[in-house]
């Protein structure tokens, strides 16, 4: 995935994260842990990959720098 527009990258990562979280909730409701363990592991790996993309690919926007340097993950530096 190559996205040079930082705002689009943030949106895409956010959408992927939301979809994965929704699937986690669906698996919890299904209750069949034996059949879903491989999928849960895949989801965990995908979430780790999204976190890495955030760290590597998203630089704070100029607006964030002017507003006190908030980091892309919502925390402060």
HTML snippet that shows the backbone in 3Dmol.js (N, CA, C, O; Angstrom):
<script src="https://3Dmol.org/build/3Dmol-min.js"></script>
<div id="view" style="width:600px;height:400px;position:relative"></div>
<script>
const pdb = `
ATOM      1  N   UNK A   1       0.849  -1.177   0.000  1.00  0.00           N
ATOM      2  CA  UNK A   1       0.000   0.000   0.000  1.00  0.00           C
ATOM      3  C   UNK A   1       0.885   1.226   0.000  1.00  0.00           C
ATOM      4  O   UNK A   1       1.748   1.383   0.864  1.00  0.00           O
ATOM      5  N   UNK A   2       0.671   2.080  -0.956  1.00  0.00           N
ATOM      6  CA  UNK A   2       1.417   3.324  -1.008  1.00  0.00           C
ATOM      7  C   UNK A   2       0.417   4.459  -1.141  1.00  0.00           C
ATOM      8  O   UNK A   2      -0.288   4.569  -2.144  1.00  0.00           O
ATOM      9  N   UNK A   3       0.366   5.278  -0.144  1.00  0.00           N
ATOM     10  CA  UNK A   3      -0.523   6.438  -0.142  1.00  0.00           C
ATOM     11  C   UNK A   3       0.315   7.617   0.286  1.00  0.00           C
ATOM     12  O   UNK A   3       0.812   7.657   1.412  1.00  0.00           O
ATOM     13  N   UNK A   4       0.477   8.576  -0.604  1.00  0.00           N
ATOM     14  CA  UNK A   4       1.311   9.726  -0.293  1.00  0.00           C
ATOM     15  C   UNK A   4       0.535  10.847   0.391  1.00  0.00           C
ATOM     16  O   UNK A   4       1.133  11.704   1.041  1.00  0.00           O
ATOM     17  N   UNK A   5      -0.770  10.849   0.255  1.00  0.00           N
ATOM     18  CA  UNK A   5      -1.604  11.856   0.905  1.00  0.00           C
ATOM     19  C   UNK A   5      -1.807  11.445   2.364  1.00  0.00           C
ATOM     20  O   UNK A   5      -2.492  10.461   2.642  1.00  0.00           O
ATOM     21  N   UNK A   6      -1.219  12.190   3.286  1.00  0.00           N
ATOM     22  CA  UNK A   6      -1.260  11.836   4.700  1.00  0.00           C
ATOM     23  C   UNK A   6      -2.675  11.747   5.253  1.00  0.00           C
ATOM     24  O   UNK A   6      -2.963  10.869   6.065  1.00  0.00           O
ATOM     25  N   UNK A   7      -3.559  12.636   4.830  1.00  0.00           N
ATOM     26  CA  UNK A   7      -4.925  12.589   5.353  1.00  0.00           C
ATOM     27  C   UNK A   7      -5.653  11.348   4.859  1.00  0.00           C
ATOM     28  O   UNK A   7      -6.416  10.742   5.612  1.00  0.00           O
ATOM     29  N   UNK A   8      -5.431  10.960   3.603  1.00  0.00           N
ATOM     30  CA  UNK A   8      -6.056   9.740   3.085  1.00  0.00           C
ATOM     31  C   UNK A   8      -5.481   8.515   3.785  1.00  0.00           C
ATOM     32  O   UNK A   8      -6.209   7.566   4.076  1.00  0.00           O
ATOM     33  N   UNK A   9      -4.175   8.534   4.058  1.00  0.00           N
ATOM     34  CA  UNK A   9      -3.562   7.421   4.763  1.00  0.00           C
ATOM     35  C   UNK A   9      -4.164   7.262   6.147  1.00  0.00           C
ATOM     36  O   UNK A   9      -4.469   6.148   6.572  1.00  0.00           O
ATOM     37  N   UNK A  10      -4.339   8.381   6.858  1.00  0.00           N
ATOM     38  CA  UNK A  10      -4.979   8.326   8.181  1.00  0.00           C
ATOM     39  C   UNK A  10      -6.377   7.739   8.087  1.00  0.00           C
ATOM     40  O   UNK A  10      -6.767   6.903   8.902  1.00  0.00           O
ATOM     41  N   UNK A  11      -7.132   8.185   7.082  1.00  0.00           N
ATOM     42  CA  UNK A  11      -8.500   7.691   6.892  1.00  0.00           C
ATOM     43  C   UNK A  11      -8.519   6.197   6.616  1.00  0.00           C
ATOM     44  O   UNK A  11      -9.333   5.468   7.182  1.00  0.00           O
ATOM     45  N   UNK A  12      -7.633   5.743   5.754  1.00  0.00           N
ATOM     46  CA  UNK A  12      -7.602   4.330   5.381  1.00  0.00           C
ATOM     47  C   UNK A  12      -7.186   3.452   6.555  1.00  0.00           C
ATOM     48  O   UNK A  12      -7.758   2.384   6.773  1.00  0.00           O
ATOM     49  N   UNK A  13      -6.198   3.900   7.301  1.00  0.00           N
ATOM     50  CA  UNK A  13      -5.776   3.142   8.479  1.00  0.00           C
ATOM     51  C   UNK A  13      -6.907   3.106   9.497  1.00  0.00           C
ATOM     52  O   UNK A  13      -7.168   2.068  10.105  1.00  0.00           O
ATOM     53  N   UNK A  14      -7.577   4.234   9.684  1.00  0.00           N
ATOM     54  CA  UNK A  14      -8.698   4.287  10.614  1.00  0.00           C
ATOM     55  C   UNK A  14      -9.834   3.369  10.196  1.00  0.00           C
ATOM     56  O   UNK A  14     -10.431   2.695  11.035  1.00  0.00           O
ATOM     57  N   UNK A  15     -10.135   3.341   8.904  1.00  0.00           N
ATOM     58  CA  UNK A  15     -11.204   2.475   8.408  1.00  0.00           C
ATOM     59  C   UNK A  15     -10.838   1.001   8.578  1.00  0.00           C
ATOM     60  O   UNK A  15     -11.681   0.187   8.952  1.00  0.00           O
ATOM     61  N   UNK A  16      -9.593   0.667   8.304  1.00  0.00           N
ATOM     62  CA  UNK A  16      -9.150  -0.721   8.473  1.00  0.00           C
ATOM     63  C   UNK A  16      -9.209  -1.122   9.943  1.00  0.00           C
ATOM     64  O   UNK A  16      -9.639  -2.226  10.279  1.00  0.00           O
ATOM     65  N   UNK A  17      -8.777  -0.226  10.805  1.00  0.00           N
ATOM     66  CA  UNK A  17      -8.805  -0.504  12.248  1.00  0.00           C
ATOM     67  C   UNK A  17     -10.240  -0.711  12.724  1.00  0.00           C
ATOM     68  O   UNK A  17     -10.512  -1.634  13.492  1.00  0.00           O
ATOM     69  N   UNK A  18     -11.141   0.126  12.281  1.00  0.00           N
ATOM     70  CA  UNK A  18     -12.552   0.005  12.680  1.00  0.00           C
ATOM     71  C   UNK A  18     -13.141  -1.316  12.188  1.00  0.00           C
ATOM     72  O   UNK A  18     -13.893  -1.963  12.916  1.00  0.00           O
ATOM     73  N   UNK A  19     -12.811  -1.720  10.974  1.00  0.00           N
ATOM     74  CA  UNK A  19     -13.328  -2.976  10.436  1.00  0.00           C
ATOM     75  C   UNK A  19     -12.804  -4.170  11.236  1.00  0.00           C
ATOM     76  O   UNK A  19     -13.541  -5.119  11.503  1.00  0.00           O
ATOM     77  N   UNK A  20     -11.540  -4.113  11.610  1.00  0.00           N
ATOM     78  CA  UNK A  20     -10.975  -5.199  12.407  1.00  0.00           C
ATOM     79  C   UNK A  20     -11.608  -5.259  13.788  1.00  0.00           C
ATOM     80  O   UNK A  20     -11.894  -6.341  14.299  1.00  0.00           O
ATOM     81  N   UNK A  21     -11.824  -4.104  14.388  1.00  0.00           N
ATOM     82  CA  UNK A  21     -12.470  -4.078  15.702  1.00  0.00           C
ATOM     83  C   UNK A  21     -13.893  -4.615  15.626  1.00  0.00           C
ATOM     84  O   UNK A  21     -14.346  -5.323  16.525  1.00  0.00           O
ATOM     85  N   UNK A  22     -14.592  -4.277  14.553  1.00  0.00           N
ATOM     86  CA  UNK A  22     -15.956  -4.787  14.374  1.00  0.00           C
ATOM     87  C   UNK A  22     -15.941  -6.310  14.254  1.00  0.00           C
ATOM     88  O   UNK A  22     -16.792  -6.994  14.823  1.00  0.00           O
ATOM     89  N   UNK A  23     -14.975  -6.829  13.516  1.00  0.00           N
ATOM     90  CA  UNK A  23     -14.895  -8.288  13.367  1.00  0.00           C
ATOM     91  C   UNK A  23     -14.571  -8.964  14.700  1.00  0.00           C
ATOM     92  O   UNK A  23     -15.092 -10.041  14.986  1.00  0.00           O
ATOM     93  N   UNK A  24     -13.723  -8.348  15.511  1.00  0.00           N
ATOM     94  CA  UNK A  24     -13.425  -8.878  16.843  1.00  0.00           C
ATOM     95  C   UNK A  24     -14.715  -8.993  17.650  1.00  0.00           C
ATOM     96  O   UNK A  24     -14.954 -10.008  18.305  1.00  0.00           O
ATOM     97  N   UNK A  25     -15.539  -7.958  17.603  1.00  0.00           N
ATOM     98  CA  UNK A  25     -16.813  -7.987  18.337  1.00  0.00           C
ATOM     99  C   UNK A  25     -17.729  -9.088  17.808  1.00  0.00           C
ATOM    100  O   UNK A  25     -18.396  -9.766  18.589  1.00  0.00           O
ATOM    101  N   UNK A  26     -17.765  -9.272  16.487  1.00  0.00           N
ATOM    102  CA  UNK A  26     -18.583 -10.326  15.902  1.00  0.00           C
ATOM    103  C   UNK A  26     -18.119 -11.701  16.385  1.00  0.00           C
ATOM    104  O   UNK A  26     -18.935 -12.572  16.686  1.00  0.00           O
ATOM    105  N   UNK A  27     -16.810 -11.883  16.454  1.00  0.00           N
ATOM    106  CA  UNK A  27     -16.273 -13.165  16.915  1.00  0.00           C
ATOM    107  C   UNK A  27     -16.604 -13.408  18.384  1.00  0.00           C
ATOM    108  O   UNK A  27     -16.873 -14.540  18.785  1.00  0.00           O
ATOM    109  N   UNK A  28     -16.582 -12.345  19.183  1.00  0.00           N
ATOM    110  CA  UNK A  28     -16.949 -12.480  20.594  1.00  0.00           C
ATOM    111  C   UNK A  28     -18.401 -12.934  20.727  1.00  0.00           C
ATOM    112  O   UNK A  28     -18.715 -13.790  21.554  1.00  0.00           O
ATOM    113  N   UNK A  29     -19.274 -12.367  19.919  1.00  0.00           N
ATOM    114  CA  UNK A  29     -20.691 -12.718  19.979  1.00  0.00           C
ATOM    115  C   UNK A  29     -20.938 -14.140  19.487  1.00  0.00           C
ATOM    116  O   UNK A  29     -21.831 -14.826  19.986  1.00  0.00           O
ATOM    117  N   UNK A  30     -20.159 -14.577  18.522  1.00  0.00           N
ATOM    118  CA  UNK A  30     -20.322 -15.924  17.985  1.00  0.00           C
ATOM    119  C   UNK A  30     -19.964 -16.969  19.027  1.00  0.00           C
ATOM    120  O   UNK A  30     -20.564 -18.043  19.066  1.00  0.00           O
ATOM    121  N   UNK A  31     -18.997 -16.664  19.865  1.00  0.00           N
ATOM    122  CA  UNK A  31     -18.663 -17.537  20.977  1.00  0.00           C
ATOM    123  C   UNK A  31     -17.922 -18.816  20.635  1.00  0.00           C
ATOM    124  O   UNK A  31     -17.556 -19.553  21.550  1.00  0.00           O
ATOM    125  N   UNK A  32     -17.685 -19.113  19.386  1.00  0.00           N
ATOM    126  CA  UNK A  32     -16.989 -20.340  19.015  1.00  0.00           C
ATOM    127  C   UNK A  32     -15.488 -20.063  18.940  1.00  0.00           C
ATOM    128  O   UNK A  32     -14.961 -19.759  17.870  1.00  0.00           O
ATOM    129  N   UNK A  33     -14.815 -20.169  20.061  1.00  0.00           N
ATOM    130  CA  UNK A  33     -13.414 -19.780  20.155  1.00  0.00           C
ATOM    131  C   UNK A  33     -12.481 -20.733  19.415  1.00  0.00           C
ATOM    132  O   UNK A  33     -11.438 -20.307  18.919  1.00  0.00           O
ATOM    133  N   UNK A  34     -12.831 -22.001  19.332  1.00  0.00           N
ATOM    134  CA  UNK A  34     -11.954 -22.959  18.653  1.00  0.00           C
ATOM    135  C   UNK A  34     -11.818 -22.645  17.168  1.00  0.00           C
ATOM    136  O   UNK A  34     -10.714 -22.647  16.625  1.00  0.00           O
ATOM    137  N   UNK A  35     -12.936 -22.378  16.522  1.00  0.00           N
ATOM    138  CA  UNK A  35     -12.922 -22.112  15.087  1.00  0.00           C
ATOM    139  C   UNK A  35     -12.373 -20.737  14.754  1.00  0.00           C
ATOM    140  O   UNK A  35     -11.893 -20.523  13.641  1.00  0.00           O
ATOM    141  N   UNK A  36     -12.432 -19.804  15.687  1.00  0.00           N
ATOM    142  CA  UNK A  36     -12.032 -18.440  15.365  1.00  0.00           C
ATOM    143  C   UNK A  36     -10.623 -18.093  15.837  1.00  0.00           C
ATOM    144  O   UNK A  36     -10.174 -16.966  15.627  1.00  0.00           O
ATOM    145  N   UNK A  37      -9.913 -19.030  16.468  1.00  0.00           N
ATOM    146  CA  UNK A  37      -8.600 -18.676  17.011  1.00  0.00           C
ATOM    147  C   UNK A  37      -7.610 -18.284  15.928  1.00  0.00           C
ATOM    148  O   UNK A  37      -6.821 -17.361  16.132  1.00  0.00           O
ATOM    149  N   UNK A  38      -7.623 -18.955  14.781  1.00  0.00           N
ATOM    150  CA  UNK A  38      -6.727 -18.590  13.683  1.00  0.00           C
ATOM    151  C   UNK A  38      -7.080 -17.208  13.142  1.00  0.00           C
ATOM    152  O   UNK A  38      -6.202 -16.410  12.814  1.00  0.00           O
ATOM    153  N   UNK A  39      -8.379 -16.942  13.056  1.00  0.00           N
ATOM    154  CA  UNK A  39      -8.799 -15.619  12.571  1.00  0.00           C
ATOM    155  C   UNK A  39      -8.414 -14.539  13.578  1.00  0.00           C
ATOM    156  O   UNK A  39      -7.986 -13.453  13.188  1.00  0.00           O
ATOM    157  N   UNK A  40      -8.563 -14.828  14.861  1.00  0.00           N
ATOM    158  CA  UNK A  40      -8.172 -13.864  15.897  1.00  0.00           C
ATOM    159  C   UNK A  40      -6.681 -13.552  15.809  1.00  0.00           C
ATOM    160  O   UNK A  40      -6.275 -12.399  15.958  1.00  0.00           O
ATOM    161  N   UNK A  41      -5.870 -14.576  15.568  1.00  0.00           N
ATOM    162  CA  UNK A  41      -4.431 -14.363  15.426  1.00  0.00           C
ATOM    163  C   UNK A  41      -4.140 -13.496  14.209  1.00  0.00           C
ATOM    164  O   UNK A  41      -3.294 -12.604  14.273  1.00  0.00           O
ATOM    165  N   UNK A  42      -4.822 -13.745  13.115  1.00  0.00           N
ATOM    166  CA  UNK A  42      -4.640 -12.939  11.906  1.00  0.00           C
ATOM    167  C   UNK A  42      -5.038 -11.487  12.141  1.00  0.00           C
ATOM    168  O   UNK A  42      -4.376 -10.568  11.658  1.00  0.00           O
ATOM    169  N   UNK A  43      -6.113 -11.287  12.880  1.00  0.00           N
ATOM    170  CA  UNK A  43      -6.568  -9.937  13.197  1.00  0.00           C
ATOM    171  C   UNK A  43      -5.533  -9.227  14.065  1.00  0.00           C
ATOM    172  O   UNK A  43      -5.238  -8.052  13.845  1.00  0.00           O
ATOM    173  N   UNK A  44      -4.984  -9.933  15.048  1.00  0.00           N
ATOM    174  CA  UNK A  44      -3.962  -9.337  15.915  1.00  0.00           C
ATOM    175  C   UNK A  44      -2.745  -8.919  15.100  1.00  0.00           C
ATOM    176  O   UNK A  44      -2.174  -7.853  15.331  1.00  0.00           O
ATOM    177  N   UNK A  45      -2.352  -9.753  14.153  1.00  0.00           N
ATOM    178  CA  UNK A  45      -1.219  -9.419  13.290  1.00  0.00           C
ATOM    179  C   UNK A  45      -1.540  -8.217  12.404  1.00  0.00           C
ATOM    180  O   UNK A  45      -0.687  -7.357  12.184  1.00  0.00           O
ATOM    181  N   UNK A  46      -2.762  -8.163  11.901  1.00  0.00           N
ATOM    182  CA  UNK A  46      -3.168  -7.026  11.066  1.00  0.00           C
ATOM    183  C   UNK A  46      -3.173  -5.735  11.878  1.00  0.00           C
ATOM    184  O   UNK A  46      -2.753  -4.692  11.378  1.00  0.00           O
ATOM    185  N   UNK A  47      -3.642  -5.790  13.119  1.00  0.00           N
ATOM    186  CA  UNK A  47      -3.634  -4.605  13.976  1.00  0.00           C
ATOM    187  C   UNK A  47      -2.207  -4.152  14.259  1.00  0.00           C
ATOM    188  O   UNK A  47      -1.926  -2.953  14.274  1.00  0.00           O
ATOM    189  N   UNK A  48      -1.303  -5.107  14.484  1.00  0.00           N
ATOM    190  CA  UNK A  48       0.107  -4.762  14.675  1.00  0.00           C
ATOM    191  C   UNK A  48       0.667  -4.066  13.430  1.00  0.00           C
ATOM    192  O   UNK A  48       1.407  -3.088  13.535  1.00  0.00           O
ATOM    193  N   UNK A  49       0.303  -4.583  12.257  1.00  0.00           N
ATOM    194  CA  UNK A  49       0.764  -3.976  11.010  1.00  0.00           C
ATOM    195  C   UNK A  49       0.237  -2.550  10.850  1.00  0.00           C
ATOM    196  O   UNK A  49       0.957  -1.661  10.395  1.00  0.00           O
ATOM    197  N   UNK A  50      -1.026  -2.339  11.228  1.00  0.00           N
ATOM    198  CA  UNK A  50      -1.590  -0.989  11.149  1.00  0.00           C
ATOM    199  C   UNK A  50      -0.854  -0.035  12.085  1.00  0.00           C
ATOM    200  O   UNK A  50      -0.588   1.112  11.724  1.00  0.00           O
ATOM    201  N   UNK A  51      -0.526  -0.507  13.285  1.00  0.00           N
ATOM    202  CA  UNK A  51       0.231   0.336  14.221  1.00  0.00           C
ATOM    203  C   UNK A  51       1.587   0.705  13.632  1.00  0.00           C
ATOM    204  O   UNK A  51       2.037   1.844  13.763  1.00  0.00           O
ATOM    205  N   UNK A  52       2.234  -0.257  12.985  1.00  0.00           N
ATOM    206  CA  UNK A  52       3.533   0.009  12.366  1.00  0.00           C
ATOM    207  C   UNK A  52       3.389   1.026  11.239  1.00  0.00           C
ATOM    208  O   UNK A  52       4.212   1.932  11.108  1.00  0.00           O
ATOM    209  N   UNK A  53       2.355   0.879  10.432  1.00  0.00           N
ATOM    210  CA  UNK A  53       2.112   1.852   9.367  1.00  0.00           C
ATOM    211  C   UNK A  53       1.931   3.251   9.941  1.00  0.00           C
ATOM    212  O   UNK A  53       2.440   4.226   9.390  1.00  0.00           O
ATOM    213  N   UNK A  54       1.201   3.344  11.054  1.00  0.00           N
ATOM    214  CA  UNK A  54       1.010   4.647  11.684  1.00  0.00           C
ATOM    215  C   UNK A  54       2.344   5.231  12.118  1.00  0.00           C
ATOM    216  O   UNK A  54       2.609   6.413  11.898  1.00  0.00           O
ATOM    217  N   UNK A  55       3.177   4.415  12.727  1.00  0.00           N
ATOM    218  CA  UNK A  55       4.469   4.908  13.204  1.00  0.00           C
ATOM    219  C   UNK A  55       5.382   5.317  12.065  1.00  0.00           C
ATOM    220  O   UNK A  55       6.084   6.323  12.163  1.00  0.00           O
ATOM    221  N   UNK A  56       5.380   4.543  10.981  1.00  0.00           N
ATOM    222  CA  UNK A  56       6.291   4.795   9.881  1.00  0.00           C
ATOM    223  C   UNK A  56       5.769   5.800   8.864  1.00  0.00           C
ATOM    224  O   UNK A  56       6.539   6.561   8.278  1.00  0.00           O
ATOM    225  N   UNK A  57       4.456   5.796   8.658  1.00  0.00           N
ATOM    226  CA  UNK A  57       3.920   6.544   7.541  1.00  0.00           C
ATOM    227  C   UNK A  57       3.233   7.845   7.844  1.00  0.00           C
ATOM    228  O   UNK A  57       3.101   8.687   6.955  1.00  0.00           O
ATOM    229  N   UNK A  58       2.790   8.042   9.065  1.00  0.00           N
ATOM    230  CA  UNK A  58       2.024   9.248   9.358  1.00  0.00           C
ATOM    231  C   UNK A  58       2.879  10.210  10.151  1.00  0.00           C
ATOM    232  O   UNK A  58       3.308   9.935  11.272  1.00  0.00           O
ATOM    233  N   UNK A  59       3.104  11.330   9.535  1.00  0.00           N
ATOM    234  CA  UNK A  59       3.808  12.389  10.230  1.00  0.00           C
ATOM    235  C   UNK A  59       2.769  13.367  10.768  1.00  0.00           C
ATOM    236  O   UNK A  59       1.721  13.550  10.148  1.00  0.00           O
ATOM    237  N   UNK A  60       3.038  13.998  11.909  1.00  0.00           N
ATOM    238  CA  UNK A  60       2.065  14.966  12.420  1.00  0.00           C
ATOM    239  C   UNK A  60       1.788  16.047  11.378  1.00  0.00           C
ATOM    240  O   UNK A  60       2.695  16.527  10.697  1.00  0.00           O
ATOM    241  N   UNK A  61       0.540  16.409  11.274  1.00  0.00           N
ATOM    242  CA  UNK A  61       0.171  17.460  10.334  1.00  0.00           C
ATOM    243  C   UNK A  61       0.703  18.801  10.821  1.00  0.00           C
ATOM    244  O   UNK A  61       0.953  18.966  12.015  1.00  0.00           O
ATOM    245  N   UNK A  62       0.879  19.754   9.924  1.00  0.00           N
ATOM    246  CA  UNK A  62       1.335  21.082  10.359  1.00  0.00           C
ATOM    247  C   UNK A  62       0.406  21.692  11.404  1.00  0.00           C
ATOM    248  O   UNK A  62       0.859  22.420  12.287  1.00  0.00           O
ATOM    249  N   UNK A  63      -0.911  21.393  11.305  1.00  0.00           N
ATOM    250  CA  UNK A  63      -1.848  21.917  12.283  1.00  0.00           C
ATOM    251  C   UNK A  63      -1.558  21.348  13.670  1.00  0.00           C
ATOM    252  O   UNK A  63      -1.631  22.074  14.661  1.00  0.00           O
ATOM    253  N   UNK A  64      -1.234  20.068  13.750  1.00  0.00           N
ATOM    254  CA  UNK A  64      -0.936  19.431  15.036  1.00  0.00           C
ATOM    255  C   UNK A  64       0.319  20.043  15.639  1.00  0.00           C
ATOM    256  O   UNK A  64       0.398  20.246  16.850  1.00  0.00           O
ATOM    257  N   UNK A  65       1.294  20.337  14.794  1.00  0.00           N
ATOM    258  CA  UNK A  65       2.516  20.946  15.303  1.00  0.00           C
ATOM    259  C   UNK A  65       2.245  22.327  15.895  1.00  0.00           C
ATOM    260  O   UNK A  65       2.850  22.704  16.898  1.00  0.00           O
ATOM    261  N   UNK A  66       1.344  23.074  15.281  1.00  0.00           N
ATOM    262  CA  UNK A  66       1.022  24.408  15.792  1.00  0.00           C
ATOM    263  C   UNK A  66       0.171  24.338  17.055  1.00  0.00           C
ATOM    264  O   UNK A  66       0.191  25.259  17.872  1.00  0.00           O
ATOM    265  N   UNK A  67      -0.588  23.229  17.219  1.00  0.00           N
ATOM    266  CA  UNK A  67      -1.488  23.102  18.361  1.00  0.00           C
ATOM    267  C   UNK A  67      -0.846  22.409  19.542  1.00  0.00           C
ATOM    268  O   UNK A  67      -1.547  22.014  20.473  1.00  0.00           O
ATOM    269  N   UNK A  68       0.443  22.253  19.533  1.00  0.00           N
ATOM    270  CA  UNK A  68       1.101  21.681  20.695  1.00  0.00           C
ATOM    271  C   UNK A  68       1.778  20.354  20.463  1.00  0.00           C
ATOM    272  O   UNK A  68       2.221  19.710  21.414  1.00  0.00           O
ATOM    273  N   UNK A  69       1.869  19.929  19.201  1.00  0.00           N
ATOM    274  CA  UNK A  69       2.639  18.746  18.894  1.00  0.00           C
ATOM    275  C   UNK A  69       1.989  17.419  19.189  1.00  0.00           C
ATOM    276  O   UNK A  69       2.681  16.464  19.542  1.00  0.00           O
ATOM    277  N   UNK A  70       0.673  17.329  19.056  1.00  0.00           N
ATOM    278  CA  UNK A  70       0.013  16.052  19.269  1.00  0.00           C
ATOM    279  C   UNK A  70       0.543  15.020  18.277  1.00  0.00           C
ATOM    280  O   UNK A  70       0.841  15.352  17.129  1.00  0.00           O
ATOM    281  N   UNK A  71       0.660  13.785  18.716  1.00  0.00           N
ATOM    282  CA  UNK A  71       1.104  12.719  17.850  1.00  0.00           C
ATOM    283  C   UNK A  71      -0.075  12.126  17.135  1.00  0.00           C
ATOM    284  O   UNK A  71      -1.210  12.312  17.575  1.00  0.00           O
ATOM    285  N   UNK A  72       0.152  11.394  16.012  1.00  0.00           N
ATOM    286  CA  UNK A  72      -0.948  10.845  15.239  1.00  0.00           C
ATOM    287  C   UNK A  72      -1.822   9.872  16.010  1.00  0.00           C
ATOM    288  O   UNK A  72      -2.986   9.685  15.656  1.00  0.00           O
ATOM    289  N   UNK A  73      -1.290   9.243  17.061  1.00  0.00           N
ATOM    290  CA  UNK A  73      -2.086   8.269  17.794  1.00  0.00           C
ATOM    291  C   UNK A  73      -2.909   8.902  18.887  1.00  0.00           C
ATOM    292  O   UNK A  73      -3.547   8.192  19.665  1.00  0.00           O
ATOM    293  N   UNK A  74      -2.914  10.229  18.970  1.00  0.00           N
ATOM    294  CA  UNK A  74      -3.772  10.907  19.926  1.00  0.00           C
ATOM    295  C   UNK A  74      -3.072  11.334  21.192  1.00  0.00           C
ATOM    296  O   UNK A  74      -3.626  12.108  21.973  1.00  0.00           O
ATOM    297  N   UNK A  75      -1.846  10.840  21.417  1.00  0.00           N
ATOM    298  CA  UNK A  75      -1.107  11.217  22.610  1.00  0.00           C
ATOM    299  C   UNK A  75      -0.298  12.473  22.384  1.00  0.00           C
ATOM    300  O   UNK A  75      -0.398  13.106  21.332  1.00  0.00           O
ATOM    301  N   UNK A  76       0.496  12.831  23.359  1.00  0.00           N
ATOM    302  CA  UNK A  76       1.353  13.988  23.212  1.00  0.00           C
ATOM    303  C   UNK A  76       2.792  13.539  23.257  1.00  0.00           C
ATOM    304  O   UNK A  76       3.125  12.540  23.894  1.00  0.00           O
ATOM    305  N   UNK A  77       3.651  14.288  22.572  1.00  0.00           N
ATOM    306  CA  UNK A  77       5.073  13.937  22.544  1.00  0.00           C
ATOM    307  C   UNK A  77       5.740  14.227  23.860  1.00  0.00           C
ATOM    308  O   UNK A  77       6.938  13.990  24.010  1.00  0.00           O
TER     309      UNK A  77
END
`;
const viewer = $3Dmol.createViewer("view");
viewer.addModel(pdb, "pdb");
viewer.setStyle({}, {cartoon: {color: "spectrum"}});
viewer.zoomTo();
viewer.render();
</script>
